[in-house]
Amino acid sequence: MSGFITKLAHAWQRNDSLLCIGLDPEIERFPHHILAQASPIFHFNKDVIDATADLVCAYKPQFAHYAAYEAEDQLERTIEYIHRTYPHIPVILDAKRGDVGNTAERYAIEAFERYGADAVTVNPYLGGDALEPFLRHQDKGIVILCRTSNPGAGELQDLVTDGRKLYQVVAQLAARRWNTRGPRRRRRPRHCCKAQPTRWRRQRCRARFRRWRPPRGSNWRAWRPCRSMRAAPIGASDCGCRWRRRGRR
């Protein structure tokens, strides 16, 4: 198990949180007192980090939001500040890197050695050999792009191949063939992807539905599945698939 996975698991338990905060600065929206400082992006990030360090399991700075302002040095300072002040919280560099050969190796060095990130997001659509330079850093993590939430994602990611959608094939490759150094999981994770929330939450609901039964001694015909089980999407505070008496909402 990689150092990143261990660190992330400890952060989950310590802060009792699955929240990852994106550090995606847009200078045009900064308050005036932040803009007046010498390194406005770093100071803005610092304020966000200090205010949320007990609420998160990870931080995720987006690389383009720093490169566009020629502020890579402030990205380095941000990551260094997290490691120094809150060493138990991992940093995921959101770069979505993907290339072949020596270029992929340079991207891995950039993420893990220059910026010191604990993990990096990668684009797997060039194949497994494009991921290998990242996987060589065994104490680090890579977050593989499978299904994104942008409106046009389905144009490619929902294409059907061998009876499955392309993003499902990528997810299986990531979990099995490419997962040569991390923990293997065959079961679907219990949390839901924001890109497909309704469908996956309903599948989770149905799984609980099959395990639950009306109370002992009850008339089974007097109970029915709750509304969220039948059609409506459910949220984090769902009913847990408990049945309800007929005639009640």
WODABEL-V783177 format. One record per residue. N is the residue number from 1. RES is the residue in one letter. PHI is phi in whole degrees, 0 to 359 (NA if undefined). OMEGA is omega in whole degrees, -180 to 180 (* if undefined). NEAR is the number of other C-alpha atoms within 8 Angstrom. Layout:
# WODABEL-V783177
n->N res->RES phi->PHI omega->OMEGA near->NEAR
n->N res->RES phi->PHI omega->OMEGA near->NEAR
This chain:
# WODABEL-V783177
n->1 res->M phi->NA omega->-175 near->7
n->2 res->S phi->287 omega->177 near->11
n->3 res->G phi->298 omega->179 near->10
n->4 res->F phi->296 omega->-179 near->12
n->5 res->I phi->297 omega->179 near->9
n->6 res->T phi->297 omega->180 near->9
n->7 res->K phi->296 omega->180 near->11
n->8 res->L phi->295 omega->179 near->12
n->9 res->A phi->297 omega->177 near->8
n->10 res->H phi->295 omega->178 near->9
n->11 res->A phi->293 omega->175 near->16
n->12 res->W phi->305 omega->-175 near->12
n->13 res->Q phi->288 omega->-176 near->8
n->14 res->R phi->296 omega->-178 near->6
n->15 res->N phi->262 omega->-179 near->10
n->16 res->D phi->50 omega->-172 near->8
n->17 res->S phi->212 omega->171 near->10
n->18 res->L phi->245 omega->-176 near->7
n->19 res->L phi->274 omega->173 near->8
n->20 res->C phi->246 omega->-177 near->9
n->21 res->I phi->262 omega->176 near->8
n->22 res->G phi->277 omega->177 near->8
n->23 res->L phi->255 omega->-174 near->9
n->24 res->D phi->242 omega->-172 near->7
n->25 res->P phi->290 omega->171 near->8
n->26 res->E phi->231 omega->-172 near->7
n->27 res->I phi->303 omega->-178 near->8
n->28 res->E phi->299 omega->-177 near->4
n->29 res->R phi->254 omega->-178 near->5
n->30 res->F phi->287 omega->171 near->9
n->31 res->P phi->297 omega->-176 near->6
n->32 res->H phi->297 omega->-178 near->6
n->33 res->H phi->290 omega->175 near->6
n->34 res->I phi->283 omega->-180 near->10
n->35 res->L phi->298 omega->-177 near->10
n->36 res->A phi->286 omega->-177 near->7
n->37 res->Q phi->275 omega->-175 near->8
n->38 res->A phi->294 omega->180 near->5
n->39 res->S phi->236 omega->-172 near->7
n->40 res->P phi->296 omega->-178 near->11
n->41 res->I phi->294 omega->179 near->10
n->42 res->F phi->298 omega->-178 near->11
n->43 res->H phi->292 omega->175 near->10
n->44 res->F phi->296 omega->178 near->10
n->45 res->N phi->300 omega->-179 near->11
n->46 res->K phi->300 omega->179 near->10
n->47 res->D phi->296 omega->179 near->8
n->48 res->V phi->296 omega->-178 near->8
n->49 res->I phi->297 omega->-179 near->9
n->50 res->D phi->297 omega->-178 near->7
n->51 res->A phi->279 omega->-173 near->7
n->52 res->T phi->235 omega->-172 near->8
n->53 res->A phi->299 omega->179 near->9
n->54 res->D phi->266 omega->-175 near->6
n->55 res->L phi->240 omega->-170 near->9
n->56 res->V phi->239 omega->172 near->16
n->57 res->C phi->249 omega->180 near->14
n->58 res->A phi->193 omega->171 near->13
n->59 res->Y phi->242 omega->-175 near->13
n->60 res->K phi->224 omega->174 near->12
n->61 res->P phi->287 omega->180 near->12
n->62 res->Q phi->264 omega->-169 near->12
n->63 res->F phi->301 omega->-175 near->10
n->64 res->A phi->297 omega->-179 near->7
n->65 res->H phi->290 omega->176 near->10
n->66 res->Y phi->258 omega->-180 near->13
n->67 res->A phi->297 omega->-179 near->9
n->68 res->A phi->296 omega->180 near->7
n->69 res->Y phi->259 omega->-175 near->6
n->70 res->E phi->53 omega->-175 near->6
n->71 res->A phi->243 omega->179 near->10
n->72 res->E phi->300 omega->179 near->8
n->73 res->D phi->295 omega->178 near->6
n->74 res->Q phi->286 omega->172 near->11
n->75 res->L phi->295 omega->177 near->13
n->76 res->E phi->300 omega->180 near->11
n->77 res->R phi->295 omega->179 near->9
n->78 res->T phi->297 omega->-179 near->11
n->79 res->I phi->294 omega->178 near->12
n->80 res->E phi->297 omega->179 near->9
n->81 res->Y phi->294 omega->178 near->10
n->82 res->I phi->297 omega->-179 near->12
n->83 res->H phi->296 omega->-177 near->11
n->84 res->R phi->280 omega->-173 near->7
n->85 res->T phi->267 omega->-179 near->6
n->86 res->Y phi->230 omega->-172 near->9
n->87 res->P phi->295 omega->-179 near->8
n->88 res->H phi->277 omega->-178 near->8
n->89 res->I phi->256 omega->-180 near->15
n->90 res->P phi->284 omega->178 near->16
n->91 res->V phi->243 omega->177 near->13
n->92 res->I phi->253 omega->178 near->13
n->93 res->L phi->278 omega->-178 near->14
n->94 res->D phi->272 omega->-178 near->10
n->95 res->A phi->241 omega->-180 near->10
n->96 res->K phi->51 omega->-178 near->9
n->97 res->R phi->287 omega->177 near->9
n->98 res->G phi->193 omega->179 near->12
n->99 res->D phi->197 omega->-176 near->8
n->100 res->V phi->242 omega->171 near->9
n->101 res->G phi->58 omega->-176 near->7
n->102 res->N phi->296 omega->-179 near->6
n->103 res->T phi->295 omega->178 near->8
n->104 res->A phi->297 omega->178 near->15
n->105 res->E phi->296 omega->178 near->10
n->106 res->R phi->295 omega->178 near->8
n->107 res->Y phi->297 omega->179 near->9
n->108 res->A phi->295 omega->178 near->11
n->109 res->I phi->296 omega->179 near->9
n->110 res->E phi->301 omega->-175 near->9
n->111 res->A phi->290 omega->-169 near->13
n->112 res->F phi->266 omega->-177 near->12
n->113 res->E phi->257 omega->179 near->9
n->114 res->R phi->290 omega->-175 near->8
n->115 res->Y phi->269 omega->177 near->10
n->116 res->G phi->69 omega->179 near->10
n->117 res->A phi->291 omega->176 near->13
n->118 res->D phi->278 omega->179 near->12
n->119 res->A phi->205 omega->179 near->15
n->120 res->V phi->218 omega->175 near->14
n->121 res->T phi->275 omega->-177 near->14
n->122 res->V phi->226 omega->177 near->13
n->123 res->N phi->260 omega->-173 near->10
n->124 res->P phi->270 omega->-170 near->13
n->125 res->Y phi->283 omega->170 near->5
n->126 res->L phi->264 omega->178 near->10
n->127 res->G phi->104 omega->-174 near->7
n->128 res->G phi->295 omega->-179 near->8
n->129 res->D phi->293 omega->177 near->8
n->130 res->A phi->286 omega->179 near->13
n->131 res->L phi->268 omega->-173 near->12
n->132 res->E phi->302 omega->178 near->8
n->133 res->P phi->301 omega->177 near->11
n->134 res->F phi->283 omega->-178 near->10
n->135 res->L phi->292 omega->179 near->11
n->136 res->R phi->294 omega->177 near->6
n->137 res->H phi->276 omega->-167 near->8
n->138 res->Q phi->292 omega->179 near->9
n->139 res->D phi->271 omega->-179 near->7
n->140 res->K phi->253 omega->179 near->12
n->141 res->G phi->238 omega->172 near->14
n->142 res->I phi->234 omega->179 near->10
n->143 res->V phi->253 omega->-171 near->8
n->144 res->I phi->269 omega->179 near->9
n->145 res->L phi->288 omega->178 near->10
n->146 res->C phi->240 omega->-177 near->10
n->147 res->R phi->229 omega->-178 near->8
n->148 res->T phi->258 omega->-173 near->7
n->149 res->S phi->259 omega->180 near->8
n->150 res->N phi->289 omega->-174 near->5
n->151 res->P phi->302 omega->-177 near->5
n->152 res->G phi->269 omega->-175 near->5
n->153 res->A phi->300 omega->-176 near->11
n->154 res->G phi->293 omega->-179 near->8
n->155 res->E phi->302 omega->177 near->7
n->156 res->L phi->246 omega->-171 near->7
n->157 res->Q phi->289 omega->178 near->11
n->158 res->D phi->262 omega->177 near->10
n->159 res->L phi->299 omega->-176 near->9
n->160 res->V phi->268 omega->175 near->8
n->161 res->T phi->224 omega->-178 near->7
n->162 res->D phi->55 omega->176 near->4
n->163 res->G phi->82 omega->179 near->5
n->164 res->R phi->232 omega->176 near->8
n->165 res->K phi->285 omega->-174 near->11
n->166 res->L phi->302 omega->-178 near->12
n->167 res->Y phi->293 omega->177 near->10
n->168 res->Q phi->289 omega->175 near->9
n->169 res->V phi->296 omega->179 near->9
n->170 res->V phi->297 omega->180 near->10
n->171 res->A phi->298 omega->179 near->9
n->172 res->Q phi->292 omega->176 near->9
n->173 res->L phi->299 omega->-180 near->10
n->174 res->A phi->296 omega->-176 near->10
n->175 res->A phi->281 omega->-173 near->11
n->176 res->R phi->242 omega->-172 near->9
n->177 res->R phi->294 omega->-176 near->8
n->178 res->W phi->276 omega->-176 near->8
n->179 res->N phi->274 omega->-174 near->11
n->180 res->T phi->273 omega->-175 near->6
n->181 res->R phi->232 omega->-178 near->8
n->182 res->G phi->258 omega->178 near->7
n->183 res->P phi->291 omega->179 near->6
n->184 res->R phi->263 omega->179 near->7
n->185 res->R phi->227 omega->179 near->6
n->186 res->R phi->263 omega->-179 near->5
n->187 res->R phi->274 omega->176 near->4
n->188 res->R phi->295 omega->178 near->5
n->189 res->P phi->299 omega->-175 near->5
n->190 res->R phi->284 omega->178 near->5
n->191 res->H phi->279 omega->-174 near->4
n->192 res->C phi->245 omega->176 near->9
n->193 res->C phi->285 omega->-178 near->7
n->194 res->K phi->293 omega->-179 near->6
n->195 res->A phi->286 omega->-179 near->7
n->196 res->Q phi->226 omega->-170 near->9
n->197 res->P phi->292 omega->-173 near->9
n->198 res->T phi->297 omega->-176 near->8
n->199 res->R phi->296 omega->-176 near->8
n->200 res->W phi->287 omega->177 near->10
n->201 res->R phi->294 omega->180 near->12
n->202 res->R phi->291 omega->176 near->12
n->203 res->Q phi->298 omega->177 near->8
n->204 res->R phi->297 omega->-180 near->9
n->205 res->C phi->297 omega->-180 near->11
n->206 res->R phi->294 omega->178 near->10
n->207 res->A phi->298 omega->177 near->8
n->208 res->R phi->292 omega->-179 near->10
n->209 res->F phi->301 omega->-178 near->11
n->210 res->R phi->292 omega->-178 near->7
n->211 res->R phi->274 omega->-173 near->6
n->212 res->W phi->264 omega->178 near->8
n->213 res->R phi->225 omega->177 near->7
n->214 res->P phi->301 omega->-178 near->8
n->215 res->P phi->303 omega->180 near->5
n->216 res->R phi->301 omega->179 near->4
n->217 res->G phi->87 omega->-179 near->4
n->218 res->S phi->279 omega->174 near->7
n->219 res->N phi->279 omega->-174 near->6
n->220 res->W phi->299 omega->-177 near->6
n->221 res->R phi->289 omega->180 near->5
n->222 res->A phi->273 omega->-178 near->8
n->223 res->W phi->241 omega->178 near->11
n->224 res->R phi->217 omega->176 near->9
n->225 res->P phi->296 omega->179 near->10
n->226 res->C phi->291 omega->-176 near->12
n->227 res->R phi->298 omega->-178 near->8
n->228 res->S phi->296 omega->178 near->12
n->229 res->M phi->290 omega->-174 near->12
n->230 res->R phi->282 omega->-172 near->7
n->231 res->A phi->211 omega->-168 near->6
n->232 res->A phi->290 omega->175 near->7
n->233 res->P phi->294 omega->-178 near->9
n->234 res->I phi->242 omega->-178 near->10
n->235 res->G phi->251 omega->-177 near->6
n->236 res->A phi->297 omega->180 near->4
n->237 res->S phi->260 omega->-177 near->5
n->238 res->D phi->286 omega->-174 near->8
n->239 res->C phi->281 omega->-179 near->7
n->240 res->G phi->75 omega->178 near->6
n->241 res->C phi->64 omega->173 near->14
n->242 res->R phi->287 omega->179 near->9
n->243 res->W phi->277 omega->179 near->10
n->244 res->R phi->232 omega->179 near->10
n->245 res->R phi->292 omega->179 near->8
n->246 res->R phi->299 omega->180 near->7
n->247 res->G phi->94 omega->178 near->4
n->248 res->R phi->254 omega->178 near->5
n->249 res->R phi->267 omega->* near->5
